[in-house]
């Protein structure tokens, strides 16, 4: 029984089913005629009248450190197995939005490995110099080879020669990769077989963009107390509660052992250090490990609901925060990361204005929890660092 079937076979599933099917019905009767309104039909419109600032262009040129322009053409049980890439948008399509939004460069983290990586670099990075940068990813299909540690280190070196600017680790490590690749027991993030990979990145000055764990709510039961209940109901496979999944704390502890063991390797810890719900924890790790920076991708919803704490965080760590969105062309399933003008305008509004109570994603219902956000009104000196100077330093390109 898979997770979806499991969910539907429980009482939980009844609610989940109602939400999922009702979500498809575009417009229901305006009046509920005394019937109970389902959660999926509830789309309250705020009547609050406050200042609304439109920020069509970023105040300074932007490097988006976290995008997904290409993805693997084949994966199984959450593990990317195909080197071949699927291209989600043409360079021309991307450049139009980039020029409108003052985006100097997009960093495509999921560039894959082998020929798929080379093809991607040729098609984007080399064809439009300075506008696109591509990261490589681990060659998990090689994982069962006895000399995998060495082969993986060599693959990173080869990827570097072929134009990769860094290494991306997706949450596959810790949550999907297993002892027999797609089956068996989960492989730990600090498994020593990856040590040569981390070290090679340090030696070659390639930053490691790392995503481990996921929002804390995904590790809690999908029940009436879960603040991301609707999101988990529509994507039951995003829940890491139960089964043999480690806890969020265990994943972060294993990740921290990697940071501690590889102090000469630079890590860009994605999604606000993988723990945007707890900036105290992220601050502790930034203080503890000088080799870390963080990005803000897909977490303006978290940062913007704690604007005073977030502003203090940006003030204190202004040299270590990178602009990122998780933008995915045509990623309509996840409005908080769909690549379009509106997405960037929300990020700019959050960073540059003191606007209050606005949507963190271009969607009718907030997709990552039913709340709205507040801008943090950063001064130009910090904006410049966050928009491009910090990323330029980590990527070894001119600011
Ligand atoms: Zn991402």
Boltz pocket constraint, residues with backbone or C-beta under 6 A from the ligand:
constraints:
  - pocket:
      binder: B
      contacts: [[A, 66], [A, 67], [A, 68], [A, 326]]
      max_distance: 6.0
